[in-house]
Amino acid sequence: MKFFIDTGDVKEVREAAAMGLVDGITTNPSLIAKSGRKYREVVVEMCELVNGPISAEVLSTTYDEMMAEARDWHKLHKNIVVKLPLTQDGLKGVRTCTSEGIRTNVTLCFSPNQALLAAKAGASYISPFIGRLDDISETGMDLIQKIVTIYQNYDFATEVLVASVRNPTHVVDAALIGAHVCTIPYSVMQQLIKHPLTDLGLQKFVEDAKKIPK
Ligand code: G3P
């Protein structure tokens, strides 16, 4: 499973990349707003740091405006994947982008049928938001299982990018299902590292190391 980092913070990208945990990056307007920096500036810096797909989201919602933004992002750097919302205009955008050789990530997917439409339109990635489904008492991971099954049934090339990841269980379950990509916040990556037995074991090794004759 590929690991993307879900962030608007370049420092987090650097830290995670130093551990070999960044195959790509996803951003969204909310994450970039948190950084307090300009969207374009952040994405350019990310492209310099990571040689993998960097999802940059369009900010408009109509087809013509989204296409203008998509072409603009595409011109900026070869690693940029254009993120479009799962709406009628968004799907039209995906179809046009595909025909122009622009890779796309379809965001805000909450149902298997939406994922099927994105694949039909030629999306490179589909982003089902599992944490937000959990928030409303649905099991987000069931959606991942259904999408993976549908895509396998018909050999769609669209990759399942598990998004809105909130905890380590989401990551291991995505991997067990066989999702192509999991986009993970830096805080969750840090949680993945931790195990109390690792800490205890290391403490003992450090203590015993002091007893070794020099
Ligand atoms: O990748 C999408 C993600 O950023 C949304 O996460 O936690 O806001 O639902 P969240």
Boltz pocket constraint, residues with backbone or C-beta under 6 A from the ligand:
constraints:
  - pocket:
      binder: B
      contacts: [[A, 6], [A, 26], [A, 28], [A, 129], [A, 131], [A, 132], [A, 162], [A, 163], [A, 164], [A, 165], [A, 166], [A, 183]]
      max_distance: 6.0
